[in-house]
Amino acid sequence: MADIKTRVQRLDPNVSAIDVKGLASGTNNVYEALAVISKRANRLQVDIKEELKAKLEEFEVVSDTIEEIQENKEQIEISKFYERLPNPALIATYEYLNGGLQYRDRDEDLDQ
C-alpha cells in the first residue's frame, strides 16, 4: 500500500456535493456504497493514527517529572501536517468514486 500522505496531498480537504446516482453506480445501492466507504474510512483512520503515533514516538522523551515539557519544532510540524490531511471519509469517498477500492458482496460469495 502506498503512503497515505503522498496519495492524499492533492485532495481538497473541503467537503463538496456528490451525485448520489454516481455514488451508487458501482453497487447499484446507495447504502451498500456507503457501507464500503465507511469500512474503508475506518481502516484509513486506524492507519493514519498508527503512522502518526510511530512518527511521534521518535520524539518521545521519558522523564520522571511532569514539569519538564520540551517543544520540538519537527514534532509540531508533523502534527500540523496530519491535522491538515483530509478527513478519512473524504479520502475513502474519493477512492471509491475513482475506482480505487475493491470490494465484494458476502452474500454472493456464499451463493457460489
Order of alpha helices (4+ residues) and beta strands (2+ residues): alpha-alpha-alpha-alpha-alpha-alpha
